[in-house]
Amino acid sequence: MSGPEVRVLALYPEQMNIYADRGNILFLQRRSEWRGIPFRYAAAGPGDGFDPAEHDLIYIGGGQDRDQVLVAEDMLRSKREAIAAAVEDGAALLAVCGGYQLLGHRYELGEESIPGLGIADLETVREPGPRLIGNVSIEVELGEGPRVLAGFENHGGRTVLGPSAEPLGRVLHGHGNNDRDGYEGVKRLNLIGTYLHGPLLPKNAWLADRLIALAIARRTGFLPELEPLEDDLEAASHATALRAAERG
């Protein structure tokens, strides 16, 4: 295997990029480069396939419903097998909002049923009623003890996890997956799906570092201890996001 390098693949960056979620990629790049870690970025859009062995961190952002329909059809046809193979082989995957919904079996959008990737045991239904909007915080456990993620959610779909799915975290403030069961997101192997926008990673620098470490570990075979950074601004951003969630 080659030396430490963060190799990121963004799926549908033009179609799935609302709430400035492209900032997640930039944040990963900056935190890698500040440590002197090479960062390699690639993108795969409609019709593009990819080699699952060539990318150690896959990112899927959020999109409008009309974009999700088009992306879902193309993703099943051109990328489903590669995404599943990468996840099973230890690649990290972060999917936000619309990307999160597409990890599941299907998204019921009115009279239309959008098939998902089926790599996480969940389903999403666009139910009558208001959208679930607001600042949110959740308690998560990703192998380093309990931590809190904070961000912003805005989704009409209600996601329900199946019996084999594990939630990303427990809702402290906000709505979460469906505003009923108290859970938010999903996790499986090194896959994370969540409704948290913001963008998510600049508000939660520790999660960005966790993803960087997982990406490197897939190359090297061991989880590195990353060099600490001066994170005063990042800590302030996280604290502000938490206060916003607490205020509701």
C-alpha positions as CSV (number, residue, x, y, z in Angstrom):
1,M,0.0,0.0,0.0
2,S,1.1,3.6,-0.6
3,G,1.8,6.0,2.2
4,P,-0.7,8.3,4.0
5,E,-3.0,10.0,1.5
6,V,-6.6,11.1,1.6
7,R,-8.4,10.1,-1.5
8,V,-11.9,11.5,-1.7
9,L,-14.6,10.9,-4.3
10,A,-17.5,13.3,-4.5
11,L,-20.6,11.8,-6.2
12,Y,-22.8,14.2,-8.2
13,P,-21.2,17.4,-6.8
14,E,-23.2,19.5,-9.3
15,Q,-26.6,17.9,-8.7
16,M,-26.3,17.2,-4.9
17,N,-25.1,20.4,-3.4
18,I,-27.5,22.4,-1.3
19,Y,-26.9,24.4,1.9
20,A,-23.3,24.9,0.9
21,D,-22.5,21.2,1.6
22,R,-19.6,21.4,-0.9
23,G,-17.9,23.1,2.0
24,N,-17.5,19.6,3.6
25,I,-15.0,18.6,0.9
26,L,-13.1,21.9,1.2
27,F,-12.8,21.4,5.0
28,L,-11.5,17.9,4.6
29,Q,-8.9,19.2,2.1
30,R,-7.8,22.0,4.4
31,R,-7.4,19.8,7.5
32,S,-5.4,17.3,5.5
33,E,-3.1,19.8,3.9
34,W,-2.6,21.7,7.2
35,R,-1.1,18.5,8.5
36,G,1.0,17.9,5.3
37,I,-1.2,15.0,4.3
38,P,-1.6,14.7,0.5
39,F,-5.3,15.2,-0.6
40,R,-6.6,13.7,-3.8
41,Y,-10.0,14.8,-5.1
42,A,-12.1,13.2,-7.8
43,A,-15.7,13.6,-8.8
44,A,-18.2,11.2,-10.5
45,G,-21.3,12.6,-12.1
46,P,-24.1,11.1,-14.3
47,G,-23.0,8.1,-16.2
48,D,-19.6,7.9,-14.6
49,G,-18.4,4.7,-13.0
50,F,-15.4,4.4,-10.7
51,D,-12.9,1.9,-9.3
52,P,-13.9,1.2,-5.6
53,A,-10.2,0.5,-4.7
54,E,-9.1,4.0,-5.8
55,H,-11.1,6.1,-3.3
56,D,-11.1,5.8,0.5
57,L,-13.7,8.4,1.4
58,I,-16.9,8.8,-0.6
59,Y,-19.1,11.8,-0.2
60,I,-22.7,12.3,-1.3
61,G,-24.4,15.7,-0.6
62,G,-28.1,16.7,-0.5
63,G,-30.3,17.8,-3.4
64,Q,-33.8,18.8,-4.4
65,D,-36.4,16.1,-4.9
66,R,-36.2,16.4,-8.7
67,D,-32.4,16.0,-8.7
68,Q,-32.7,13.0,-6.3
69,V,-35.0,11.2,-8.8
70,L,-32.4,11.6,-11.6
71,V,-29.4,10.8,-9.4
72,A,-31.1,7.7,-7.9
73,E,-31.7,6.2,-11.3
74,D,-28.2,6.9,-12.5
75,M,-26.6,5.8,-9.3
76,L,-28.2,2.4,-9.4
77,R,-27.2,1.9,-13.0
78,S,-23.6,3.2,-13.0
79,K,-22.3,3.2,-9.4
80,R,-24.3,0.9,-7.0
81,E,-21.9,-2.0,-7.2
82,A,-18.8,0.1,-6.8
83,I,-20.3,2.0,-3.8
84,A,-21.3,-1.2,-2.0
85,A,-17.9,-2.8,-2.7
86,A,-16.0,0.2,-1.4
87,V,-18.1,0.3,1.8
88,E,-17.6,-3.5,2.4
89,D,-13.9,-3.1,1.9
90,G,-13.6,-0.4,4.6
91,A,-13.9,2.8,2.7
92,A,-15.5,5.7,4.7
93,L,-18.8,7.1,3.3
94,L,-20.5,10.3,4.3
95,A,-24.0,10.9,2.9
96,V,-25.9,14.1,3.8
97,C,-29.7,14.6,3.6
98,G,-30.8,13.6,0.1
99,G,-27.6,11.4,-0.2
100,Y,-28.6,9.8,3.1
101,Q,-32.1,9.0,1.9
102,L,-30.6,7.3,-1.2
103,L,-28.6,4.8,0.9
104,G,-31.8,3.0,1.8
105,H,-34.2,0.7,0.0
106,R,-36.5,3.3,-1.3
107,Y,-37.8,6.9,-1.0
108,E,-41.6,7.1,-1.3
109,L,-42.3,10.5,-2.8
110,G,-46.1,10.9,-3.2
111,E,-47.2,8.4,-5.8
112,E,-43.6,7.9,-6.9
113,S,-41.2,5.3,-5.4
114,I,-37.5,6.0,-5.9
115,P,-35.3,2.9,-5.6
116,G,-32.3,3.4,-3.3
117,L,-28.9,1.8,-3.1
118,G,-30.1,-0.7,-0.5
119,I,-26.7,-0.6,1.4
120,A,-28.4,0.6,4.6
121,D,-31.5,-0.9,6.1
122,L,-33.8,2.1,6.0
123,E,-36.8,3.6,4.1
124,T,-37.9,7.2,3.7
125,V,-41.5,8.4,3.1
126,R,-42.6,11.9,2.2
127,E,-45.5,12.3,4.6
128,P,-48.2,15.0,4.7
129,G,-47.4,17.7,7.2
130,P,-44.7,20.3,7.7
131,R,-41.1,19.8,6.8
132,L,-38.7,19.0,9.7
133,I,-36.7,22.2,9.9
134,G,-34.3,23.7,12.4
135,N,-31.1,23.4,14.3
136,V,-30.3,20.0,15.7
137,S,-27.8,18.3,18.0
138,I,-27.3,14.6,18.5
139,E,-25.1,12.4,20.8
140,V,-23.0,9.9,18.9
141,E,-20.5,7.1,19.6
142,L,-18.0,6.5,16.8
143,G,-15.3,4.6,18.8
144,E,-13.9,7.6,20.7
145,G,-16.5,7.9,23.5
146,P,-19.7,10.0,23.4
147,R,-19.5,13.1,21.3
148,V,-22.1,15.7,20.1
149,L,-22.8,16.6,16.5
150,A,-24.6,19.9,15.7
151,G,-26.0,21.1,12.4
152,F,-29.2,22.2,10.6
153,E,-31.9,19.9,9.2
154,N,-34.6,20.6,6.5
155,H,-36.3,17.5,5.2
156,G,-39.8,16.6,4.2
157,G,-39.1,12.9,4.2
158,R,-39.4,10.8,7.3
159,T,-36.7,8.1,7.6
160,V,-37.3,4.8,9.5
161,L,-34.5,2.5,10.2
162,G,-35.0,-1.3,9.7
163,P,-34.2,-4.0,12.3
164,S,-30.6,-4.4,11.1
165,A,-29.8,-0.6,11.0
166,E,-28.0,1.3,13.8
167,P,-28.7,5.0,14.2
168,L,-25.9,7.5,14.0
169,G,-27.0,9.1,17.2
170,R,-29.7,10.0,19.7
171,V,-31.5,13.4,19.3
172,L,-30.7,15.9,22.0
173,H,-32.5,18.9,20.2
174,G,-34.4,18.9,16.9
175,H,-36.4,16.4,14.9
176,G,-34.0,13.7,13.7
177,N,-35.0,11.0,11.3
178,N,-38.7,11.2,11.7
179,D,-39.6,13.3,14.8
180,R,-40.9,10.3,16.5
181,D,-38.3,7.7,17.6
182,G,-35.6,10.0,18.9
183,Y,-32.9,8.8,16.5
184,E,-30.9,10.6,13.8
185,G,-28.9,9.2,10.9
186,V,-27.5,5.8,10.3
187,K,-24.1,4.1,10.7
188,R,-22.8,0.9,9.3
189,L,-19.1,-0.2,9.1
190,N,-17.5,3.2,8.1
191,L,-20.7,4.5,6.5
192,I,-22.4,7.5,8.0
193,G,-25.8,8.9,6.8
194,T,-27.3,12.0,8.4
195,Y,-29.7,14.9,7.8
196,L,-27.3,17.4,9.3
197,H,-26.4,20.3,6.9
198,G,-24.6,23.4,7.9
199,P,-22.2,22.4,6.3
200,L,-21.7,19.6,8.8
201,L,-17.9,19.2,9.0
202,P,-16.9,22.8,9.6
203,K,-19.2,22.8,12.6
204,N,-17.9,19.5,13.8
205,A,-14.1,19.4,13.1
206,W,-13.6,16.2,15.1
207,L,-15.9,14.3,12.7
208,A,-13.8,15.6,9.7
209,D,-10.7,14.3,11.5
210,R,-12.3,10.9,12.1
211,L,-13.1,10.6,8.4
212,I,-9.6,11.6,7.4
213,A,-8.2,9.0,9.8
214,L,-10.5,6.3,8.5
215,A,-9.5,7.1,4.9
216,I,-5.8,6.8,5.7
217,A,-6.4,3.6,7.7
218,R,-7.9,1.9,4.6
219,R,-4.6,2.6,2.8
220,T,-2.1,1.8,5.6
221,G,-4.0,-0.8,7.6
222,F,-3.9,1.1,10.9
223,L,-5.8,4.1,12.3
224,P,-3.4,7.1,12.6
225,E,-3.2,9.6,15.4
226,L,-3.6,12.9,13.6
227,E,-1.5,15.9,14.6
228,P,-3.6,18.4,16.6
229,L,-4.5,21.7,15.0
230,E,-5.3,25.1,16.4
231,D,-9.0,24.8,16.4
232,D,-10.2,27.9,18.2
233,L,-12.4,29.0,15.3
234,E,-13.7,25.5,14.8
235,A,-14.5,25.1,18.5
236,A,-16.4,28.4,18.4
237,S,-18.4,27.3,15.4
238,H,-19.3,24.1,17.2
239,A,-20.4,26.0,20.3
240,T,-22.5,28.4,18.3
241,A,-24.2,25.5,16.5
242,L,-24.9,23.8,19.8
243,R,-26.4,26.9,21.4
244,A,-28.6,27.4,18.3
245,A,-29.9,23.8,18.7
246,E,-30.6,24.3,22.4
247,R,-32.6,27.5,21.7
248,G,-34.7,25.5,19.2
